[in-house]
Structures are given as structure tokens and as C-alpha cells.
Amino acid sequence: MVTVKRVVLDVLKPHDPKALEFAQALAKVGPDYRVKLTVIEMDENTETLLIEVSGNDIDVAELQSAIEQLGGSLHSIDEVEVQGDPD
């Protein structure tokens, strides 16, 4: 089995929720997720974010769902790190 260990996402979100609340909500998606959020650009209504999530087995679909529930949209997956299970 191959597991996702780290993923870097390009996300667009409205100003609310604030960056800290957004990162905390994403960290709650998995039991051991670590989230690093960087605001890349701000305009009148939105923020462009670079979000790095690391953990033992990241569920990217669940992250995307959480992003959408928070009013954001996933533009792209910019980096990904996976690990195969040694047999």
C-alpha cells in the first residue's frame, strides 16, 4: 500500500475564516496532521494560500472536502511525497 506523507496545496479562500482558524480546521482532518499555511497573496475578497500538510497517511480527498466546507477551493497539488509499504 502506498501512503501520502506530505502534500503541498495551492488554495484560494475568502478572508473568513482567518488563516489560523483555517489551518486548525485542516489539522483536525487527521489524527496526526501537521499544517503549515503561508499566505501568498491577498486581494479585496480572497487570499491565496500555500498549505503544506504532513502526516502518516494523509487523505487528500478529505482535505479537499474540508477546504470546500470552509469556503475555499483547491487550485492545485504542487508537491506530494508518498511512501510504499515494504513487503
ABEGO torsion letter per residue (X at the ends): XBBBABBBBBBBBBAOBBAAAAAAAAAAABAABBBBBBBABBBAABBBBBBBBBEABBBAAAAAAAAAAAGBBBABBABBBBBBBBX
